[in-house]
Every structure is written in C-alpha cells, then in structure tokens.
Amino acid sequence: MESYDFKGKTVIPFATSGGSSIKNGRSSESRQACLNGRVVTDEGIAKACEDLKAAYPDVNWKEGKLLNRASKQELETWVKGL
C-alpha cells in the first residue's frame, strides 16, 4: 500500500472472513462504525482502521461491510450495488 498513490481515490473497507468488525475509532461504541455498526471486539482491527485513515487522509473513505460467511451471490450483489 505504501507505494500506491491513494490521493483522491475512494476506498470501501470490507472483510470476507473473521468475526470482528472494523470500527472508526478504538473502542468507543458511540462512534460511527466502518462496518455495519458492529461493536469492535478486537482492538487491533479497530486500531488498524484508525491508522489507515490517519495515514491516508486524502482518501475518500466510505462505509464498508463485514461479509462474513457471505455466499458468492451475496458478494456479487453487494459489489454491483456499490
């Protein structure tokens, strides 16, 4: 990621496995969630999201989605709806 210029790009964070969600902020449940408003149970994931947003402030960050156990059809439908 360090070698790619994300300036002006839109990034939609998503995950297709795992049980934790990614949240905008470390552990404050009152903050806007990156993924479906789920409660963060893994500080490392929350911190990674926060760090990415800080490292790439010129990125247009959009709300993402946790697609844990999603079928191929569900993934295709979500992507086509973006």
trRosetta pair geometry for C-beta under 8 A, 3 or more apart (Angstrom, degrees):
i j d omega theta_ij theta_ji phi_ij phi_ji
1 4 5.9 -67 -153 34 42 108
1 6 7.7 3 -170 -40 90 126
6 9 4.7 -93 -165 39 64 125
6 11 6.8 -1 -161 -47 127 124
6 56 5.0 -7 79 -150 141 130
6 58 6.9 143 101 82 80 92
6 59 4.8 -15 142 -84 119 106
7 58 4.2 -9 -126 118 72 142
7 59 7.5 -94 -102 -68 26 58
8 58 6.4 -27 -34 154 50 104
8 60 7.3 12 -170 -17 31 104
9 59 5.8 -28 71 -128 80 81
9 60 6.8 -146 104 28 34 88
10 59 7.4 124 -119 -177 21 77
10 60 4.3 -39 -100 79 71 112
10 61 7.9 167 -155 -81 58 14
10 62 5.9 32 -176 -20 102 117
11 56 7.5 48 1 112 150 146
11 59 5.1 -3 6 177 118 129
11 60 7.1 149 16 73 66 56
11 61 5.8 -25 66 -108 94 60
11 62 7.0 -177 83 22 42 81
12 62 4.6 -29 -94 71 83 113
12 63 7.5 4 -140 81 87 34
12 64 5.1 140 173 -99 67 79
12 65 7.8 8 163 7 106 85
12 82 6.7 -109 -16 -136 170 131
13 22 5.8 -75 130 78 140 156
13 34 5.5 1 61 164 132 128
13 35 6.8 -88 100 -61 103 102
13 49 6.7 10 -104 -119 177 101
13 52 7.8 118 -81 86 130 156
13 61 7.6 2 -13 -155 101 95
13 64 3.7 -83 74 -50 67 157
14 35 7.4 130 -115 -109 49 115
14 64 4.7 -155 -67 -172 62 110
14 65 5.1 4 -117 59 100 73
14 66 7.3 -179 -154 -86 64 27
14 67 6.0 26 -180 -3 109 112
15 18 5.5 -46 158 43 137 119
15 22 7.0 136 -18 -20 124 113
15 35 7.2 -11 18 -112 102 160
15 64 7.9 73 -5 143 72 131
15 66 5.5 -9 57 -127 99 68
15 67 6.6 -177 86 35 47 75
15 68 7.0 9 107 -60 97 80
16 67 4.9 -23 -108 83 61 107
16 68 7.2 141 179 -88 29 38
16 70 6.6 -91 -140 40 81 107
16 75 7.2 16 -114 -101 118 126
17 68 6.2 89 -133 -120 25 74
18 66 7.8 -100 79 -150 91 106
18 68 6.3 -109 65 -96 49 113
19 41 7.7 -27 116 53 94 134
19 68 6.5 84 -96 -127 44 159
20 40 6.7 44 -173 -150 100 61
20 41 5.3 -128 -116 55 95 89
20 42 4.0 -25 -123 9 161 120
20 45 5.0 156 120 12 134 158
21 33 6.6 0 139 -166 134 123
21 34 7.6 169 158 65 92 84
21 35 4.6 -155 -165 80 98 116
21 36 6.4 -112 -132 57 137 97
21 38 3.4 136 -24 76 159 122
21 39 7.1 108 39 64 124 27
21 40 6.0 -107 73 -90 83 60
21 41 7.9 84 25 11 74 80
21 45 7.4 151 96 121 28 142
21 66 5.1 -83 -112 -51 84 144
22 33 7.8 123 93 -176 53 80
22 34 4.5 -45 107 71 96 129
22 35 4.8 83 47 -3 81 120
22 40 7.4 33 -145 -102 17 106
22 45 5.3 -115 -99 158 71 104
22 46 6.8 162 -153 -92 52 47
22 48 7.4 -74 -130 76 110 99
22 49 4.5 133 -179 -64 106 137
22 64 6.8 12 61 63 125 134
22 66 7.5 163 11 -71 81 99
23 26 7.9 26 88 139 110 4
23 31 6.7 105 165 85 104 110
23 33 4.9 -56 -122 -127 80 74
23 34 5.8 -171 -120 13 18 89
23 35 7.3 -89 -71 33 51 81
23 38 7.4 -124 -70 78 101 67
23 39 7.6 -4 -66 -159 144 26
23 40 4.0 -98 7 -48 131 121
23 45 7.8 80 15 110 74 95
23 46 4.8 -14 54 -116 93 99
23 49 6.5 162 64 56 33 154
24 31 5.4 -133 88 144 87 118
24 32 5.2 2 47 82 138 79
24 33 6.4 179 12 -133 87 17
24 34 5.1 129 -46 -48 81 85
24 49 6.3 -105 -92 133 43 127
24 50 7.1 115 -161 -83 44 74
24 53 7.2 47 -134 -26 88 160
25 28 5.0 -45 134 43 141 101
25 31 4.0 69 14 56 147 169
25 46 6.5 -29 98 -176 40 112
25 50 6.2 83 -102 -83 22 118
26 40 7.5 -146 162 88 34 154
26 43 6.2 16 -167 -144 91 85
26 46 4.9 110 -140 125 36 128
26 47 6.1 30 -110 -74 88 73
26 50 6.4 -21 -60 -29 70 152
27 40 6.2 -124 -113 77 54 118
27 43 6.5 -28 -64 -102 105 89
27 46 6.6 121 -64 98 54 171
28 31 4.7 79 93 -13 106 106
29 39 5.8 -13 -115 -119 108 94
29 40 8.0 -154 -90 25 68 82
32 37 8.0 -67 -163 -98 50 78
33 36 6.4 -55 116 73 136 36
33 37 4.1 166 30 -100 140 34
33 38 6.1 133 -159 33 154 49
33 40 8.0 180 -123 -42 98 91
33 63 7.8 62 98 -141 68 102
34 49 5.3 -134 -16 -155 156 146
34 61 7.8 -62 -125 169 103 119
34 63 6.5 179 -164 -139 42 57
34 64 5.3 14 156 30 88 103
35 38 6.1 -28 100 26 88 106
35 63 7.5 151 -88 -178 33 75
35 64 4.9 -36 -87 86 83 93
35 65 5.8 126 -143 -129 86 12
35 66 4.5 85 164 -34 131 89
36 65 6.1 73 -44 -134 100 60
36 66 5.5 -82 13 22 129 98
38 66 6.4 -16 6 7 145 146
40 43 7.3 95 142 -85 118 37
40 45 6.6 -161 -148 80 105 104
40 46 4.3 50 -164 -65 158 123
42 45 4.3 62 91 8 111 108
42 46 6.9 165 91 -8 60 86
43 46 5.6 -61 -148 43 36 111
43 47 5.9 37 156 -22 71 109
44 47 5.7 -55 -144 37 28 111
44 48 6.4 33 155 -24 63 104
45 48 5.6 -50 -149 30 32 114
45 49 6.7 32 153 -18 63 102
46 49 5.9 -54 -155 34 33 111
46 50 6.4 30 150 -15 65 108
47 50 5.5 -57 -148 40 34 113
47 51 6.0 35 154 -21 68 108
48 51 5.7 -54 -143 38 29 112
48 52 6.3 32 157 -21 64 104
49 52 5.9 -53 -148 33 28 110
49 53 6.6 24 156 -14 62 107
50 53 6.0 -60 -152 38 29 108
50 54 6.4 25 153 -16 65 110
51 54 5.7 -58 -146 40 31 110
51 55 6.0 27 157 -18 68 111
52 55 5.8 -58 -140 40 29 108
52 56 6.1 -18 171 23 66 110
53 56 6.8 -75 -132 60 22 78
53 57 7.2 62 164 -92 59 56
53 59 7.6 -119 -126 61 55 116
53 61 5.9 -13 -111 -56 100 158
54 57 6.9 -2 -156 -61 28 91
56 59 4.2 30 139 -11 111 123
65 78 6.3 -125 70 -161 163 141
67 70 3.9 -46 -180 -2 91 140
67 74 7.0 163 -153 119 105 113
67 75 6.1 79 -176 -95 150 84
67 78 6.7 -123 -96 19 127 167
70 74 4.1 -127 -170 91 97 129
70 75 5.3 121 121 -55 124 81
70 78 7.5 -21 -169 -8 155 138
71 74 4.7 101 51 4 75 101
71 75 7.1 -136 96 -3 42 86
72 75 5.7 -55 -152 36 33 113
72 76 6.3 31 153 -18 66 107
73 76 5.7 -54 -145 38 31 111
73 77 6.2 32 155 -20 65 107
74 77 5.8 -54 -146 36 29 112
74 78 6.4 30 155 -19 64 106
75 78 5.8 -57 -149 36 29 110
75 79 6.3 25 156 -16 65 108
76 79 5.9 -56 -145 39 30 109
76 80 6.2 27 158 -16 65 110
77 80 6.0 -58 -145 40 27 109
77 81 6.3 23 157 -18 62 114
78 81 5.8 -68 -152 39 27 110
78 82 7.2 46 150 -45 61 91
79 82 5.9 -34 -162 -5 37 116
